[in-house]
């Protein structure tokens, strides 16, 4: 399963709630690995946790064994039991969409949205309608002018999740087609404004 899925985002949030701290620094990942060992007597690498939280680059998918271990840490039998429990919760959707920012309901086709994130990334997107955007300006980002993607909102302090990212550029430095992408995975977006 992709580490950008809503289920895994919720798993990360639940683990942070369980240990009563945000997992953001190398020390936090060492701490979490230690707490998991103390509770379950199972090893999980801090590097694996860093990849899952998006702190370092790595595989975009997470192994089921890792997901089962983290689900067991939260008191569930396995990953499937954890996912099944999500259907019964009422807090997830409201938590996932809280925050100041822009939702596609605030936009009409042709509107432009500017976003920034650390360390010095800036992009401007043109809204094409039906949750679809095109990159029209990009500074210091992996996104390029002409790339297109789908998303429903841009929230300050939250990562920017893009779906169906495509690049029509044939000499693109890293050709992409129909993939998911996250920006600001550690600290979220710094600013969001309609131009």
N, C-alpha and C positions, 0 to 999 in steps of 0.2 A: 504494500500500500504506500502511496506517495506521502512523504512527510508533510506535505502542504494540505492534506485532506482535513476537513472540519473535525473528523473523529480524532485525528492525531493532535490537532491544535487543542481540542478539549482535553485530551489525555495530558498534554503538557500543563495546561492550566490546572487540572485536578491534582497533578503531582506537586506543583508549586504550592497549591492550597494545603495539601497534606503535610508538606515539610515546613510550611509557614515562612516561605521566602521565595523571592524571584530568583530564577536560575539564569544568571547573566555573565558571571566571571569564571575564569578557569578554576578558582577556588570553589565556586558554587557547584561545578560539575564533579570535582573531587569529593565534596561534601555529600552530594546526592548519591554517588556511587557507594560511599561508605555507609550511608543510612540504609540503602538497599541491601548491602551485605549484612548489616546488623539485623535487619528484619527477616530476610529470607535465606541468608547464608548462600547467596548466589552472587557470582561476580558479573558485573557489567562494566565495561570500559568507560572511563570518562570521555574518551574520544568518541565512542558510540553515542553517548548522551549529547556531546557537542554537535555531532552531525544531525541528530534528531531535532535539536533546538535551533538549528541553522546558525550556530555560532561559528562553525567552520564548514567549508565546502566539502562535499562528499556525495555519496549515493543519494539520489532523490527518493528512493524507496527504502522502506524499513522492513527488516525480516520479521516474520511472524513470531519467532522465538523471543525477540527483543520486546515486541508488543505484548506477548503473553506475560513475560517477566514483570513489565511495568504495570500491567493490569493486576497481577497477583500482588504487587506492592500496594495497590489500592484496595485489596481485599476481594478481588474477583477471581473466579476459577481460571479464566483465560481471556484472551483478547475478544473472542466472540461473546462471552458473557458481559464484558465491559461495553461493547458496542450495543448489545441488546438492551442494556440498562439506559442507554442514552435516550431511547424512545420514550422512556417514562419520566424524563426530567423536564422541568419547566424553566430552568434557569439558563439553559445553554444559549438559546437564540437571542435572548435579551442581552446577555453578556457579550456575545460575539459582535453585536452591532451597536454597542454603546460608543459614544464619543463624538467630538466635534469634527465636522468634515462635510463632504458632499456626497449625496446619493444620486443615482441616475434619475430619480423622480424630480430632483432639483434642476435637471438639465433638459435642453431641447437640442436637436441635431444642429451642429455647427458651433455650439458652445465650446470654449476652451478651458481646460483645467490645468493649473500649474501645481506640481508637487515637488517637495525637496526631502531628502533624507541624508543621513550621515554616510561618509564624512563630508562630501561636497557634491552630492548628486542633485541634479535638477532636470525635470522633464516637463514638457507641455504636451497635452493630449487634446485632440479634437474629438468631440462626441459625435458619432455617426448615427446614433439611434440604436434601439434594441440591445442595450448594454455593450455596444461595440465602440472601440476607440482606436484612433491612429496616432502614432507618435509624430509630432510636428517639430519638436525641439528636444535635444538630448545633450546634456553636459555631464561628462565624467561617469556615465552610466553604461551598463551592458546593453541597454535598449538603444536602438538606432532610429533615426528619422525614416519613416516609411513602415516601421513595424506596426502590427495591429494586434489587438487582444480584446478579450471580453472581461468585464468586471462590473460590479454593481455599486461599489462605493470606495471612497478614499477617506480614511479616518486618521486624524492626528494622533500620534502615539501608538498606532497599530500598524503591523506590516501591510504592505500593498500586495494583494494576491491577484495575479493576472492569469486568465485561462485562455486556451486556444491562441497562444502567442505565435505569430507567424511573421516571417520576414520575406518580402518579395525581392530583396537585394541579392543578386547572384554572387557578388564578391564579398558578401557578409563575412566578417572575421570568424564567426562561429555560426554556420548556417543553422537556422531553427525553423521548425514547422510543426504547428499544432502541439505545443508543449505548455506546461504550467510554469509559472515563474513567481518568485517572491522577492520583493525589495524591502529593505529596512527590517529584516527579520529580527535583528537584535533590539533596536530601539524604536521601530516604527517610523512613520512619516513625521518630519519636523513641521512642515507647513502644507496646507492645502488651500487653494483659492481659485475661484472662477474668474477668468480674465475678461 
